[in-house]
Structures are given as structure tokens and as C-alpha cells.
Amino acid sequence: MQAMIFAAGLGTRLQPLTNDRPKAMVEVAGRPLLEHIILKLKNQGFEHIVVNVHHFGQQIIDFLRQNNNFGLDIKVSDERQLLLNTGGGIKAALPLFSPTEPILIHNVDIACDIDLAGIYHKAEQMGTDGDALMVTNQRKTSRFLLFNKEGLLRGWLNEKPESDVWKAMGNENVGELERLPFTGIHVLMPSIFQALADYEGEVFSIIDFYLSACISHRIMHTTLPQDCRWVDCGKVEALPRAAEILG
């Protein structure tokens, strides 16, 4: 199994902790965030991992080298010259992956006790019925992905009054679509790799790509069980909760 960890972000929400380190190296429960995710992937059977780097990227490269890549096949996708955003980051890293196996994507600043191997295998079991599997949950937020009754991605919605922006694909009425927040964990199937490689531009969001691709590809979702803990630990005030999950 293969996975990519997004570790290239600037970590501005974690300042001042990220004034001298990348957010991937911020320690929670005695270990850097990056180490927590690598060990979880390793323990669940993942053997090949790609980590992208930008902000203080050399620290991550040195950390992986000092730990002998944790006994895994770990490659670095170097974005130190230009931060490519989430979609551009995966596109640039595609040559580092096997073209015939799914890729699980995990944001470094997400703490969750989800069964990652289970999600990976669930994506594999979609077969030709799905080209990507997005993990959603039921948390309170103002930003949602929109899915139809078949579980297919059809749009995105921001409910904040000052934004009131939504994008929808197809002929479905936005009011009839299910609204679900994205967790930052998803799986891309080989059937969508070429569409991503052909996507115009170098710097772009994976959400923008999915919204474009869902016209011609089947972008599915699976929702975390209510008892599955999840937190965006990209903010300092969220780190105690992250420690509960990761510890």
C-alpha cells in the first residue's frame, strides 16, 4: 500500500511554534506530527510513503534520514522552490508512486483514529464504481462538500453570509444534496491519475480538481462513524485534543 503525507504547509495557524520549524515537526504527545502519521501508516501495512516539503523542508529531510525512514520506502517530493497547494502537490508527486495502485492522502495536521488500511481497502473494493474516495465526517463547520443520493460529489458550499458561494455540478438542486465536511483524508484510484496529470496549472487545490473531475469521474465519499475521533490540529488550541487522540 502507498500513501502521501502533506507536510509542505506554512503552518501559519500554529505560530509561534512554526517560526523555526515546519508544522510537521511540531511535537504532540512526545512525537512530531509527521512521526505519528508515519508510524500509524507503517503499523497498518503501508510500505511506500511520499512526503512533500516546503517550509523548513530540510528539517524534515534530515529527520527522515536520522530515523532511517522508519524502515519504510519513503520518498521526498521537494516543493521548496514553489509551494504547489494540495492538488499541485499530488500531481508533482505522481511519478514517485506506482501507477497501478491507489494512493492514500493524509494531511500532516489531522489527528484521527480512523483505520487507514480499512479506508484504503474500501477504495480498492469500489472497482470501476469509483475513481476517488473522500473521507467526510459530521462536525460543525460552514464549508461542505455536496453529494447526491448515489454518494457522488456534485459541488461545494460555503454557508458564511459574507461568502455565500457554492459550486454544483450536474442538474441536481443544491438543496437536495447532502452536505458533508471533508476530513483531509482521501484515496485516489489509478483511474484518475491521468486526469490529475493533465489538469491545467501547477499550483491548485485538490478540491478544485475534484470539482472539475466529478463531471467525468466518480468521486465518492465515506463518512466517519460518530465515535471516530478527529481534530484539525493546525491551531495551537487544538493540540491538547490532538494529544488525546495521538497519545
C-alpha positions in Angstrom: 0.0 0.0 0.0 1.2 3.5 -0.7 0.4 6.9 0.8 1.3 10.6 0.7 1.6 12.9 3.7 1.1 16.6 3.1 3.9 18.2 5.1 4.7 21.3 3.0 2.3 23.8 4.5 3.5 27.1 6.1 1.8 26.3 9.4 0.8 30.0 9.9 -2.1 28.9 12.2 0.5 27.2 14.5 2.7 30.3 15.0 4.8 30.9 17.0 5.5 27.1 17.1 6.3 27.2 13.4 8.5 30.2 13.4 11.6 27.9 13.4 10.2 24.5 12.2 7.6 23.1 9.8 4.3 22.2 11.3 5.1 18.5 10.5 7.8 18.8 13.2 5.6 20.3 15.9 5.5 17.8 18.8 2.3 16.4 20.1 2.3 13.7 22.9 6.1 13.5 22.7 6.5 13.0 18.9 6.4 15.2 15.8 3.1 15.1 14.0 4.9 13.6 11.0 6.2 10.7 13.1 2.8 9.9 14.4 1.3 9.5 10.9 4.3 7.6 9.5 4.1 5.1 12.4 0.4 4.7 12.0 0.8 4.0 8.3 3.6 1.6 9.0 1.6 -0.3 11.7 -1.3 -0.6 9.3 0.7 -2.2 6.5 1.7 0.8 4.3 5.2 0.3 2.8 5.7 3.2 0.4 5.2 6.8 1.5 5.8 10.2 -0.2 6.3 13.3 2.0 6.2 16.7 0.4 8.2 19.5 1.9 8.5 23.3 1.6 8.6 25.4 4.8 11.8 24.5 6.7 11.9 21.4 4.4 15.5 20.4 5.2 14.4 19.7 8.8 12.0 17.1 7.5 14.6 15.6 5.1 17.1 15.4 8.0 14.6 13.9 10.4 13.7 11.1 7.9 17.4 10.4 7.3 18.2 10.3 11.0 15.4 7.7 11.5 16.4 5.6 8.5 13.0 6.4 7.0 11.4 4.3 9.8 12.3 1.2 7.9 10.0 2.2 5.0 10.4 3.2 1.4 9.9 7.0 1.9 10.5 9.5 -0.9 10.5 13.3 -0.6 8.6 15.5 -3.1 10.6 18.7 -2.9 8.5 21.9 -3.2 11.0 24.2 -1.5 11.2 26.4 -4.7 7.4 26.7 -5.0 4.5 25.6 -2.7 2.1 23.7 -5.0 -1.0 23.5 -2.9 -2.8 20.2 -2.3 -3.7 19.3 -5.9 -0.5 20.5 -7.4 1.4 18.7 -4.7 -0.1 15.3 -5.6 0.3 16.0 -9.3 4.0 16.7 -8.9 4.5 13.6 -6.8 2.7 11.2 -9.1 6.0 9.9 -10.7 7.1 8.8 -7.3 4.2 6.3 -7.0 3.3 3.0 -8.5 0.8 3.9 -11.4 -1.2 0.8 -10.7 -2.1 1.1 -7.0 -4.3 3.6 -5.1 -2.7 6.4 -3.2 -4.0 7.4 0.3 -3.6 11.1 1.1 -3.3 12.3 4.7 -2.8 15.9 5.9 0.0 16.1 8.5 -2.1 18.3 10.7 -5.0 15.9 11.0 -5.3 13.7 14.1 -7.8 10.9 13.7 -8.2 7.3 15.0 -9.5 6.1 11.6 -8.5 2.7 10.2 -6.4 3.9 7.3 -5.8 0.4 5.9 -9.6 -0.1 6.0 -10.2 3.1 4.1 -7.6 2.1 1.5 -9.2 -1.4 1.0 -12.7 0.2 0.9 -11.4 2.3 -2.0 -10.0 -0.7 -3.7 -13.3 -2.5 -3.4 -15.1 0.3 -5.3 -13.5 -1.2 -8.5 -14.9 0.7 -11.6 -17.6 2.3 -9.5 -15.3 4.9 -8.1 -12.2 6.9 -9.1 -11.6 8.6 -5.7 -12.9 8.1 -2.1 -13.1 11.2 0.2 -13.4 10.7 3.9 -16.1 13.0 5.5 -17.5 13.5 8.9 -20.3 15.2 10.7 -18.5 18.1 12.5 -19.9 21.6 12.7 -18.5 23.9 10.0 -19.6 26.4 7.4 -17.9 24.7 4.5 -19.2 21.5 2.9 -18.8 19.1 0.1 -22.1 18.3 -1.7 -23.0 14.7 -2.6 -26.1 13.3 -4.4 -28.1 10.3 -3.4 -25.7 8.0 -5.1 -22.9 9.3 -2.9 -21.2 11.1 -5.8 -19.5 14.5 -5.4 -21.5 17.3 -7.0 -20.3 20.5 -5.5 -19.0 22.6 -2.7 -20.8 25.1 -0.4 -19.7 27.9 2.0 -22.6 28.9 4.2 -20.9 32.0 5.7 -23.1 35.0 4.9 -20.2 37.1 3.7 -19.2 34.3 1.3 -22.5 32.6 0.2 -20.6 30.9 -2.6 -21.4 27.5 -4.0 -20.5 25.4 -7.0 -22.5 22.5 -8.1 -22.1 20.0 -11.0 -24.9 18.4 -12.9 -28.6 19.3 -12.7 -29.2 18.5 -9.0 -30.8 21.1 -6.9 -28.3 22.2 -4.3 -30.9 21.9 -1.6 -31.3 18.2 -2.3 -27.6 17.4 -2.0 -26.1 16.0 1.3 -23.7 18.5 3.0 -20.6 16.8 4.5 -17.3 18.3 5.7 -14.0 17.0 4.3 -11.5 15.5 6.8 -8.3 15.9 4.8 -8.0 12.1 4.2 -8.8 10.6 0.8 -7.8 7.9 -1.7 -7.1 8.4 -5.4 -7.5 5.4 -7.7 -5.2 4.8 -10.7 -8.2 5.5 -13.0 -8.0 9.2 -12.1 -4.2 9.6 -12.2 -4.1 10.7 -15.8 -6.9 13.3 -15.3 -4.8 14.8 -12.5 -1.6 14.7 -14.5 -3.5 16.5 -17.3 -5.1 19.1 -15.1 -4.2 22.6 -16.2 -1.8 24.5 -13.9 1.0 23.8 -11.5 -0.5 25.3 -8.3 -4.1 24.3 -7.4 -6.3 22.8 -4.7 -7.3 19.1 -4.8 -10.8 20.3 -4.1 -10.8 22.4 -7.3 -9.6 19.3 -9.2 -12.2 17.1 -7.7 -15.0 19.6 -8.6 -13.7 19.6 -12.1 -13.2 15.9 -12.3 -16.6 14.9 -10.9 -18.2 15.8 -14.2 -16.5 12.8 -15.9 -15.3 10.7 -12.9 -17.0 9.1 -9.9 -15.8 10.9 -6.8 -17.3 9.0 -3.8 -17.3 9.5 -0.1 -17.3 7.5 3.1 -18.3 9.1 6.5 -16.5 8.5 9.7 -18.5 6.8 12.5 -19.8 9.1 15.2 -17.4 7.6 17.7 -14.3 8.1 15.5 -12.2 11.0 16.9 -10.9 13.6 14.5 -9.4 17.0 15.0 -7.6 19.6 12.8 -4.5 20.2 14.9 -3.4 23.1 12.7 -4.2 25.5 15.5 -2.4 25.8 18.9 -5.6 25.5 20.9 -6.4 22.1 19.2 -3.1 20.4 20.2 -4.4 19.1 23.6 -7.2 17.3 21.8 -4.7 16.0 19.2 -2.6 14.7 22.1 -5.6 12.7 23.4 -6.0 11.1 20.0 -2.4 10.5 19.1 -1.1 9.7 22.6 
